[in-house]
């Protein structure tokens, strides 16, 4: 049926339907089939922004059920048993042939968090000034600018991660969180500087500037929401940027973690994982195939997790 298969477990499968446009390809529907208590539940959901699907999802479910039933007619009990055994062998990687050799490790730098920290400070200054300039000119558009800020951070972090070879997301989260807060603090500070310079005003101090803003209140369409309006607007800015950035940086980090290890090596390690080998045993097998360095072995194990993350990202509706 030309759907992209994205996930399965013992009782659940998922696929997405792809549609080609003049610009690119995009997924338009996600189809799931779940087996429970002798019943198969089939569901199709639209991934676009349409309010009404014009019955497309219902038709797609009926098409799936029809195709399923037609294919099922071609199997007898023995053929179904053989299919089940074949699938079980595939899931257990029984047909995997252990290679004689593996590609050699690519030389990478020792992870260094200093580079992402310095890069994030520089980018915070730049983005803080740009936001301040646009805000003073009255061009700030909420949601759109938070999305653009998150996109800019993710774009720069992609290269900072590559240069530093630093992939510890638990620590990168703190760097990114501090970066978001710093950007919006700098936004306010640069607004203070721009307003003073453009209006040739005396310096009153940044804290006094914020105090005046609070007392004047936050106004939209001539409606003054008071000081609470500023608090809510800043929370929205931080929250939206954080959500957008989290989704983008996970994709960036996952792509880098997967890309730095040859797929043959990942398959080799994953095969031993499926066969319930311990981490120590997997490391030993990697060492026998020319991967004795612990840092390189760590990258292989990270890549396995990266492929699992990629699967979860594909499942996002």
Buried (B, 14 or more C-beta within 10 A) or exposed (E): EEBEEBBBEEEEBBBBBEEEEEEEEEBBBBBBBBEEEEEEEBBBEBBEEEEEBEEBBEEBBEBBEEEEEEEEEEEEEEEEEEEEEEEEEEEEBEEBEEEEEBBEBEEBEEBEBEBBBEBBEEBBBEBBBBBBBBBBEEEBEEEEBBBBBBEBBBEBBBEBBBEBBBBEBEBBBEBBBBBBBBBBBBBBBBBBBBBBEEEEEEEEEBEEBBEEBBEEBBEEEEEEBEBEBBEEBBEEBBEBBBEBBBEBBBBBBBBBBBEBBBEEBBBBBBBBBEEEBEEEEBBBBBBEBBBEBEEBBEBBBBBBEBBEBBBEBBEEE
